[in-house]
Amino acid sequence: MTVRLPDFKGGLRAYEPRTEPLALTPGAPLTSRTVFSAAHVVADPYADVSPDSAAAVDWDATLAFRRHLWSHGLGVAEAMDTAQRGMGLDWAGAAELIRRSAAEAKSVGGLIACGVGTDQLTGPASLDEVRAAYEEQLALVEQSGAQAILMASRALAAAAKGPEDYLEVYGHLLRQSAEPVILHWLGPMFDPALEGYWGSSDLDAATDTFLEVIAAHPDKVDGIKVSLLEAQREIDIRRRLPQGVRCYTGDDFNYPELIAGDEKGFSHALLGIFDPLGPLAAEAVRVLDTGNVGGFRELLDPTVELSRHLFQTPTRFYKTGVVFLAWLAGHQSHFTMVGGLQSARSLPHFARAYELADGLGLFPDPKLAEERMKNLLALYGVAQ
């Protein structure tokens, strides 16, 4: 049996789906690396909403997906950009997501860290207003019992006049944080409004400011997440970190080599691609826990083609592919996204994502994935 899939030239090609998934079951806790999956939210498909409405979330399915990740030993990075933060999910929705997920983490003993930003600000803001917005979100995350991830702020990028403003705002937040936080540097390929973050579009100058913040408060920084899609830059930053400050790779193009590391160190992980790769990623890290770097790379290297496909330009729409694969894998009953973002990628893009994920054995029920792919194809007018 074959599926007729559209190619990128306006034609159709035959693809023969696999019949058996990879045998990936929950296993021992991960020990050699701390690994977070930035998890997506599941929209409520029955809600009468528009792209301009507040997000309607299916809380049961959203929390069930987090339990799936925890069962495989992964941590959950909550209310990050994978959850459509600032792209369909507003602060009120993110706050509810944080409260619910943090409570669920406590009930199952799962590792969780939550995004702290300034997205309650909807217009131009002063630095004082940016600080206050960060403080409000930091307080909520700390009250929930989760670790805080200080995310990059569009409002700060717009208000800051130079590096000194970043040093002041982040220094203020780190001084008052109750526990060490993770700092997140998200590049403009993920969010164009973050161009020039840390006070400069020159990445060398921006890196120096970023590291200056950390050096001034090493006891308040658990680690950093670098999402610039430049492996060598991450390695260079990693080698300049104060002792005890971890690097969590956010590089969805080069994660196997960065997690494996070299003679001078390695990266932990906080990745959006580990949403669809969760069980396989966890299995690979368990192999790495035994010291078998080759076995780790053998499992994870073949996933990079899928990741690069999902994160292709415009990178910020990678969430669409992530949710698409969650639907095919049976983690949710529909392919609907908050903000209507399911329309952000083309049918050929979906077809290639299906082919790559199926080839990796990511679908627990390949027949279900095939049927759902055919349903989508039929919706677009592709007869089988």
N, C-alpha and C positions, 0 to 999 in steps of 0.2 A: 504494500500500500504506500502510495506517495501523496504528498501535499503539493499543490501548485502554488508557489510563492512568487510574488513580484520581485523583480530585480531592480537595479538602479538605472536601467536603460529603457524602462517602459515596457519590458517584456515579462514573461513568466518562465519559471524554471521548476523542475521537479525535485522535490526533496523527500528522502525516505527517513521518517522519524525512527529513533531508536525505540526499542520495546522494553528495555529494563533500565531503571534508574541506578545511580550509584547507591551502594548500601551504606548510608550515613545515619548512624544512630547516636543519641546522646552518649557522651563518654566522660572520662575523668576531667576534673577541673584543669584549666590551662595554668601552667606554672612558669614557663620561661619568658612569656610576654603578657602584658596586660592588653587585652583586645576589646575594643568597643565597636559595635555596629551602630551607626547612625540610622535610626529606624524611621520608616515612613508612617504616615497616618492613613487610616482607611476612611474614606468619605461615606456618608449616609446616602445611598443612591435614591432613597425615596423622599428625601427632603426637597421642598419646593424652594430652590435657591437659584441665584444667578451668580455669574463670576464676581459681581460687586457685593454680594451678600456676605455676612459672616459665615465662616465655615460650619458646615454640618458634619459632625464626625460620628462614625459608628464606633462607639467606645468599646463594645464587646469584642469586635473584630480587631480593633487597634491593640487592645491589651492582650488578646490571644496571640497576636504576632510577637509581642514582646516576650511572652512566656515561651514561645518557640525559640527565640534567640537565647534566652537564659538557660533553657534546657540543654543547649549544646555548649554551655560554658562561656558564652560571650557576654560582655557587658553591653548595656544599652546606653547610647548617647542620645538623650531625649531632647525634643524641641529644638533640633538643629535645622540646617537648611534642607536636609533630606525630608524632614517633616513639613516642608513647604513654608517654613518660617519666613514671613515677609513676601511670600508668593502664594497667597491663598489662606494661610493661617495667621490670624491677627493675634495680638497679645492676649486678649481675653481667652481665645481658644488655646493658645500655648500655655497659659497659666493653668487652665483646667487639665490639660494634658500632663503637665508637670505634676500636679497634685495627684492625679489618678495613677500615673506610672510610678511615682515614688512610693505610693501606698502599696501598689502591686509588688514592687521590688522587695519591700519589707516582708510581705507575706510569703514570698518564695525564696528569700535570701539572695536575690539577684543584685548584681553590681549595676549602679546607675549614676550617671552624671548628666546634668541638665544645662541647657543653654541660657545664658544671661545676656540680654541685649538691651536695646532702647527702642524697640519697634512700637511702643505705645505712643511715641512721638510721630505725628503725622504731617508736620510741616517744619519750616525752619526753626531751629532751636539754638539757644545759647549754650555755652559750655556748662553753666550751672544747671540748666535743664537736662542736659545730657547726663551729668553726674547723678542727678536726682532720679532719672529714669533707670539708670544702671542700678542704683541703690535699691529701688523698689523691687526690681526683678531678683537681685541678689538676695534680698531678705526673704522673698517667697521660696526660692530654691533652698536656702539654708533651713528655713522653717520646715520644709518638706522632708529634710533629712538626706537630701541628695548632695553630691559633690557639684560644685559650680564650674561651668565652662564660660569664661568671659569671651563672648563672641565679638567680632568686629562690628562696628556701628556705622550705619550710613549717616546718621545724624552727626556723629563725631567727625567723620570724614568731611562733611559739609561745613562744620563749624570751626574745626581746627585751623589755625593759621600757620602752624609749623610743628616740628618735633616736640617743642617744649609743651605744647598743649596735650599731646599724647602722654608725655612723661607725667604731667600733673594729674590728669584724669585717672590713668591706670595706677599711679602711685597712691592716690587717694583711695581707690577701691581696694587695692591690695592691703593697705594698712588696716582697713576695717573688716576685711573678710575673716570669718571665724576659723576657717580651715583652708589649707592650700588649694588653689584653684588650677584649672587648666586654661592657658591662654590660647586663643584661636586666631591665627592669621589666615584669613580667607582672601585669596587673590581675586582680581577683577574679572578673571575668566568665569568665576562662579557668580559674581555680582559686580556689574560694571560701576555701580555707585561707590565701590570701595577703591577705585583708582587713587593712587597716591597715599594709601594708608601708611601710618607711622610718619607722615609728614613729607614724603617724597615719592615721586614716581621712579626714582633711581633705586633699584632693589638693594644695592650695596649700602646706600645711606639709610634706607628703611630698615634693613637688617641690623645696622648698628644701633638704631633707636630701640628697636624691639629687644635686642640683647641688653641694652642699658636699663630698660624697665626691669628685666629679670634679675640682672646683677644687683640692683638696688634692693630687691626683695626676694632673695632666693628661698627664704623660709616660708614664703606665702605662695610659691609657685610649685605645684606638684609636677607640672609638665607643660609642654607646648604642643599644639597641633598645627602643623604647617601644611597649608593647602595651596601650593603654588605650582604644582605639576613640574617641578624642576628637581630631579633627584640629587644632583650634585650640590645645589644650594641647600637642600635639607641636610645633607651629610655635613656640609661646612658649618651650618648652624648647630647641628647636633654636637659637633666636636668643640664648639665654643661655649656650651652650656655649663653653668656652675655644677659642681658635683652634687648629685642627688636630684637634679631636675631632669625629668624624662622627656624624650621626644616621642610624640605620637604621630606617626605618619598620617597625613591626609592626602597623600599622593595616589590617586586612583589610576595612574598610568604606570607607576614603578614600585608598587608596594611589595612584591616578593623579595626583591633585592634589598630594599630598605629594612624590612622586618628581619631578614636573614642577617644583615649587618656584615661587618668586616672586622679586622683585627683591632680596630679602635672603638668599636661600639655598634649599636643597633638601634632600631626604632621599635617602639611599641606601635599600636595601631588604633586609629579612630577613623573609620572609613564608611562612606556611603555605599560602596560596592559590597561591603560585607552584609548588607541587607539581603540581596538575593543569593549571595555566596555563603551565608551563615554556617550551615552544617559542614560544607566543604572547607571553608576557612578554618573552622574549629578543628577539624580532623588534621589539616595540614600543620597547625600550631602544635597539636598533640604529638605529631611526628617530630617536630622541631624540639619539643620538650625532652626527647630522648637523645638529642644531640645529632640527629640525622638531618643535616642541612640539605643534602642531596634529595632525600625523600620529600622534604618540605617543598623544595623548588619543583620537584616532579609533579606534585599535586597542584601547586598554586600557579606556576608559570603559565599553564594552558588557559587560565581564566583571564589573563590580561587582555587578550583580543576582545572578549566580551566587554570588559570594563572600558577599554578605550572606545569601543563602539557606543556604549551607553553615554559616555562622557564627552563625546565628540562635540565640536562647536555647533550651536551655542551651548556651552557646557552647563549652564544653569538649568537646562531642561532635562538633565539626566534623571530627575525624579520620575518623569513620565515612563521611562524604560524600567525603572525599579518597580513601580506599581504594576506595570504591565506584566512583568515576570511573576510578581506575587499573585496576580490573578491566574495566570497560567499554571502556577504551582499549587493552586487550591487554597491559598491562605486567605482569600476573600472571594466572594461570590460574584463579583462584578469588576469591570474596568471603568470606574468613575473616580475622579479626583476632585479635591476641593479646588475651587477656582476654575473648574473646567479644564484643567491642565492636561487632561488626556488627549487634547487636540494638538499638543505642542510638537509632536513628532509625526513623521510620514509613515504610510503603510510599508514602503520598502524598509524603513528603519526598523519597524516592528518585526517584519519578516526575518530580517537578519538577526535581530536579538533572539527571536524564537529558535532559529537554526543553531546559533552559537550556544545558547543555554541548553538546548536539547542534546547537542553533541557532547556537552560536559556531563550530562546525566543529572542535571539540577532539578528536574521535575519528579517529585515522588510518584506521580501517576502520569506517565508519558501519554497514555491514551486520553486522559482528561485534558492535558495540555494541547494535544492535537485537535480534539473536538473544539476547544475554545478558540484556538487559532483559526480553524475553519469557519467558526461563527463570525469572527472578526473579518475574515476575508470576504465572506458572503455579504456582510454589511457594506463593504466597499465595492461590491459587485463582481468579485472574483469567483467564478464558478469552478467547482472541483470535478 
